[in-house]
Amino acid sequence: MWGLKAVATSLLVCSVLGARNFPPDFKFGSASSAYQVEGAWNYGDKTPSIWDVFIKKYPNVIIDNSNADIACNSFHDWERDVKMARELGLDYYRFSISWPRILPTGKQDRISEYGKKYYNDLINALLENGIKPVVTMYHWDLPQALQDWGGWLNPLITDWFENYARVLYSLFGDRVKTWLTLNEPLIFCELSFNTGKHPPGLLSAGQGNYVCNKNAMLAHAKAWRVYDKEFREKQRGKVSLANQYIWLEPHTDSEIDVEATKIARQLMIGMYTHPIFSKDGGWPPVIERIVAEKSKKEGRFLSRLPGFTQEEIEVIKGTYDFLGINYYTARTVNKVEDGVEVGEWPLLGSSDLDIQLTTNDKWNMTDASWLFEHPVGFRRLLNWLKNEYGDIDILITENGYATNKTIIDDQARVKYMEKHLEQVLLTINEDKIKVIGYTAWSMMDNFEWCDGYSLRFGLYEVDFKDPKLKHKPRASAHYYTNVIKHRSLDFDDKISNIITGEL
Ligand code: GBH
C-alpha cells in the first residue's frame, strides 16, 4: 500500500519535472585530446608531431609562449584522469590517440610498445571503473614524419590513415566500441592552410584547405570501410567523425543575407558532411559550382576545389554509424562585394562566397574571442542537419565554455552547460531527433592550442605552476555530476554551489 503511494508520488514528481529529464539510455561524457593533455612529447620512441615541431620553431604563435611538452602529464598520470572521470560519474570518457606515439614513423613499420601500454592501461582502467572509452584517432597531432611527405595535402594520407586505423582497431577494438576518425577536419584544414595559424602553417587560402578537405573525407571513409570489412562483425562497434559546426544565421532579414546564409551553411557545414551523410554524396553542388566559376574567372583551367571521381563519391558516401558534433558557437552572415576583405577567423573560405561572418549583439561574449553563446543555434543546427541528411543518431562530442581566469566558482560555465543541455532536451523531446549523448569539453584545463594555458575549458581546474599539477573540481564539475546522477536538469542545485574541493 505504502509502496504504491510512494510510486504514485514519484510518478507525479517525475511528470511535473519530466520536461527536463533525459531519456534513460542517454549517455554523459567528457573529453580531452592527446596533444592537449598527455605531455611526454619525446618519451620512449615517440617522434614529434607537427605541433611539437611548429611550436619549437615558432614559440611566439602561442599567446603565452607555452608549449605542451608536459601539459597535464596525462601520459604518466592517467590514473588521476580515470579518478576524475569516476568522480564525475561519467558514462564515457572521450580521449584521442597520438598517432606518432603509436606509430613513430607514421606508417606501419613499427608499433610502439610504450604507446600500446599507455593506451591499454588507460582503456582497461576506464572499463574497470565502468566508464566506456570513446576514442578519437586523429585530434590534429600528425606525425611530423608524414608532414615531411606532404601531410594532408598528399593523397597518400588516405592510405596512411587507413593503415593507422587498422592498427588501432586490432590493438584496442576488442574493448573500444565507439570510434571517431577525425576531430574537426573543418578546423584543421582551414587553420592549417587558410589562415596558417595551425601547423604546418602553409598559407594557401582557397586551395590547400580544399585539398585537405577532400583528403580528409577520403581518409575518414577508408578508415570506416576497413572497420566495416575487417572488424565490425567481431567487434560490433560504431565509427564516425567529430565535426565542428558553427551555426550560421542571416545578419539582417534581407533576402540577400538570407540567401547568402543558405549557401554559407553548405560551405561551413556541408563541405564536411554532404560527402558522407547525403543521399547523393560528393561536394554540396552549390559550392562546387561557385568555386568552379570563381576559378574560371581567375583564368584557371581547373577549379581550386578538386572534384571527386564517381568512384570516390561512392567510397565516401554512407560511411557513418552516427554523427559526432562539436558545437560551441554561431556567426551571422552578410553578403559583401566581390573581393572585399572578409576579416578574421573563421574565414573558412568565405572569400569564395563574398560573405562576412560577424555576430549578433544579443549573443553573450565569453573570454574566448571566438566563442559567442547562442544555445538556440544548437537546436536549429540539429534540425537543419535532420532536414538535409535525414534521421541520424547524433552524439554531441564537444560543447564547452572558456574563461581566462582560474575561477573555481564558474557559474557562467554552469549556465552555459545548462542552456545547451536544455536545447538538447528540446531537440530530443520536441523535434524527435535522436541525440544519444553529450560530451563536456573539457574534463580538465589543458593546452588550448594557440591560446596556450591562458584559456580554461576544464570542469576541473589545473594549476600549471604547480609541478604536481594540483587539480580541483569547479562548480561546473559539481553541477555536471548532479546532472549525470539525476539524469535531469532539475535537481536541488544547492549542492552544486558547495565548493568543497572534493566531489
Ligand atoms: C575544439 O575546437 C577542439 O576540438 C578542441 O581541441 C579545443 O580545445 C576546443 O574546441 C576549444 O577550442 O584564433 O585562429 O587561433 C574548436 C575550434 C579551434 C576554435 C581553434 C578556436 C582558435 C582560432 N577552435 N580556434 S584562432
Residues whose N, C-alpha, C, O or C-beta is under 5 A from the ligand:
A	BS01	GBH	I187 K197 W345 W370 C450
